[in-house]
Amino acid sequence: MSDHHIKHLPKDTGRSGWEAISSRVFAPQKLAGKQTADWLIIGAGFAGLSAARRLAQLHPGDKIVVLDACEIATGPAGRNSGFMIDVPHSLSTGEYVGSGDDATKTEIARNRQAIAFARSAAEEYGMSARTFNPAGKINASASARGIEHNAHYAQALTKIGEAYQLLDAAAMREITGSAYFHDGLYTPGAVMIQPAQYIRDLAAGIRHQVALYEHSPVHALTREGGAWRATTPDGSVSAPKVILGVNGHVQNFGFYRGRLMHIFTYASMTDAFQDRDLPGTGRADWALLPADPMGATLRKITTDNGESRIVIRTRFTYDPSMEVSPARVAKITAEQRHSLDARFPALARLPFSHSWAGRICLSLNNVPAFGEVDTHLYSACCENGLGTVKSTLAGVMAAELASGERHADLLKFEHQPPPKRLPPDPFAWLGINGVIRWQEYRAGREG
């Protein structure tokens, strides 16, 4: 008998602005009583909902149950910056470019496979252009170091035959309205999503094929008599096969302990404004990643009613407890105020409506926590800082693996090395936070 007791749940601090301005078309339902299913998925983020959609495609008519500890889109899936990126985007290396041409091409192919799956869902479920927008993204530099990063990135993309466009300072000012940026590198394959709305629209699209229960944290996962039973405070679900789409929380189920880095990053969203009242923010919509990965990510969005908002994401911290304090968020919010005002002086008096922390999960060797971790129990976790695409793909691959599919892409994905073991604490805590602080210091004006 396999018996896993989950004694700790991660904590999400602050309300995500993405979730606050999103909408949903069905009310949350909590698991109550005992149920049986053909398939059970734990986690209703990018991995879990993508796995559910793929299972519904492969096994029409089967009963699929998805459990989530909170309300959909209030957890990490609704807290990211909303970039679905196709070209290399590794956070653990300190640079976006990959370590070799073959590995880079494989990563691009996988990212595009995930984007294609998301695009088909967006089309099938009628997601708006505000929710799913294939507009590309810009790596923006604000320093000599950032210019050097963009030049290096351009060389790497040229070497593998990937399209990009270099933008000078004048072009960056026309796009963003800001004179802060020195240059930019535009890549056309990225999709900009409203992450909370995407998750809620995806859940709405599959809900006639999938039973989704929210506010239903799994406290125990036990295998008896050829089936797994997941127990929540008010009920249980038994199923022969289970997929874990819980990212770093997989550690609390007893898997990959000592191998995953639990990183928090922080974001704020401004109050809504009209461009005519606060000029100086450029086009209606744009999306900037920092040329230096440790810098500030920025997005300007326009909502359906014509109002604009800007989202800024900065800072990283390593927190093995998987929770941070409101005081930490407030301190970093003050730093973000300074960063935003430096770029957009006209917004100096525009308050933030929401500030929040979001969890990501990294491995030292930039690989997922993926595969069959116990009999008919599958992990689709550890997104390495690009959860929108990598978690989508992991969910799809886990559904196919659990279904007995054996195609070449799945075999390669399954046979990646496991996440490397971290040094023991306090060495891991000191070392990882030390590297983060040093990289943020070097980022300078990029932050």
Buried (B, 14 or more C-beta within 10 A) or exposed (E): EEEBEBEEBBEBBBBBBBBBBBEBEEEBEEBEEEBBBBBBBBBBBBBBBBBBBBBBBBBEEBBBBBBBBBBBBBBBBBBBBBBBBBBBBBBBEBBBBBEEEEEBBBBBEBBBBBBEBBBEBBEEBEBEEBBBBBBBBBBBBBBEBBBEBBBBBBEBBEEBEBEBEEBEBEBBBEBBBBEBBBBBBBBBBBBBBBBBBBBBBBBBBBBEBBBBBBBBBBBBBBBEEEBBBBBBEEBBBBBBBBBBBBBBBBBBBBBBEBBBBBBBBBBBBBBBBEBEEBEBBBEEBBBBBBBBBBBBBBBBBBEEEEBBBBBBBBBBBBBBEBBBEEEBBEEBBEBBBEBBBBBBEBBEEBEBBBBBBBBBBBBBEBBBBBBBBBEBBBBBBBBBBBBBBBBBBBBBBBBBBBBEBEEEBBEEBBEEEBBEEBEEEEEBBEBBBEBBEEBBEBBBBBB
